[in-house]
Amino acid sequence: MLAKSLQSTLGALIELLQQLPDEVYNTPCLELSNATIGEHTRHSIELFQCLLTQYHSGIINYDQRARDLVIQTKTAKAIEMLELILIQSNKPNKPLKLQHDFDDQLVALDTTYYRELVFTLDHCVHHQALIKVALRNATVKVDENFGVAKSTLAYRTQCAQ
């Protein structure tokens, strides 16, 4: 179930990145407060990395991201990390604690691996929508469904009938 969604979403991002030269990947986008496609891609990748590397400890804290500038500036490195996520994400569901700092108070909330995998996947789709905005004027072919939530696609299909 989740494996198919991960493959579809991350696979679409990989396919898009394979079309992008590093120059486009690193170009600031005015409509995105001068953020780059690389920054949005890195952010998505690092949320998955947090979940996967912290899985064994049982405590997930998304604020403990590496912020790897190589992922942010080199499409080949981003593709490599996305492919690794696809391989490593096949883990059994288990209870976890989600740690987050709320107004200087560290809070731990009950969650599960699958729930966090859904969160990171949905968050990735959100950033794909932003990447799509950054590519609006580029000569890159972007699938019309790239960055669109599955529920939105289902709704559009329902409305078309």
N, C-alpha and C positions, 0 to 999 in steps of 0.2 A: 504494500500500500504506500508507505512513505518512500520506499526505494524508487518507485516509478515516478513520483512527484519530484524527488531529488534529481533523478536522472534527467527528467524533462526540463526542469528549471535551470539546473547548473549546466546541463548540456547546451541549452540555448545561449547561456552566457559564454560558454567556451567557444561556440560557433561564432558568436559576434566578435569576441576578442581576437579570434584567428584572422579576422578581416582588418583589424585595426593596426596601423603602424604606431609605434611608441609615440610619435609626434602628436597624433590625434588623441591617444590615450592620456597624454599629459597636457592637453590644451585646456586652459581655464574656460569655464562656461559662465558668461555674464548672468544668465537666467538662474544659475545655481550658485549665486554668490561667489563666483569665480572658482568653485570646486571643479575638479577634473573627474573624468571617467575613472581614472586610476584610483582616486581617493574613494569614490563610491564602491568600486570593486574591492579594494583593500578592506574597507569597513565590513562588507558582507563576508568576505573570506575570514576575517579575524573573529567574527562572532562564531562561525562554525568551528574555527580552531580552538577557541575558548571552550566550547562545549565538548569537543572531542578530547582535548588534552586534560581537561579538569574532570572528565567523566569518572575516572577511577577514584579520585578523591571523594566524590559524592557531593562536592560543593562547587557550584558554577558561579563565577563572577565575571560578567562581560566587560567590566571596567578594567580588567587585567589583560588588555590586549597588547600585543607587541608593537603595533603601529610600524610595521615593516615597510620602509620606503622603497625597497626593491619591488615588492608586490605592487606598490602604488605607481611605480614608474616603468616597469617592464612587463609587457603583456605576456611574454613567454613564462615568466615566473608566476604570474597570476593564473595562467592556464595550468601550469604544473600543480599549483596548490589546489585548484578546483578539482583536478583529476584525483589528487590524493584524498580530498574530502569525500569524494564519491566512493573510494575504496574503503576508507576508515569509518564511514558513518554507519555501516551495518553492524550495530551493536544491540544487545538485548535491552529491552525497556527495564528501567529500575527507578526506584525513588531517588530523588536528588534534593538538595537544598539550593535555592537561588539566593545568592547573597547580593545585596544592593545597598548603597549608601543613600539614605533619605535624610537630607538636612543634617549631615554630619552624624547620623546614627546608622550604624551598620545593622541591617535587618536580614534575617534568613527566612525565606518562604518555602513551603513544601511545593515540590513540583516533580516531574518525571522526565526521563530522557526523551521519550517520544513527544511530550508536550513542548519541551525546549527545541527539539528538532523542528517541530511545526512552526514555532516562533521564529527560529533563524531562517527557515525557508520562506515564510511570509515576509520577513524583514528584507530578505534578498530580493523578492519580487518588487517590493517598494523601491529599493535602490535601482533595480532594473528600469523602472518607470522613469526615474530621474536620469539615468544613463540615456534613455531614449530621447529625453528632452535635449540633452547635450548633443545628440547626433542628428537633431532635426535638420540642420543645414549641411550635413556631411554627405559625401557620396557613397555612404555605406548602406548596404541593404539590411534593413531592420524589419523583422517579421512584425506584422501588425498586432500580434498577440504577445509580443515580448513586453514584459513588465506589467501585464494585466493579470489580476488575481483570478484564480480558477472560478470563484463565485461570480465574478463579473462576467466572465466568459459564458458561464451557465445561464446567467440572467439575460445576456444578449441573445443567446440561442432561444430562450423561452419567449422573449419579446418578438423575435423574428417569425415565430410560428403563428 
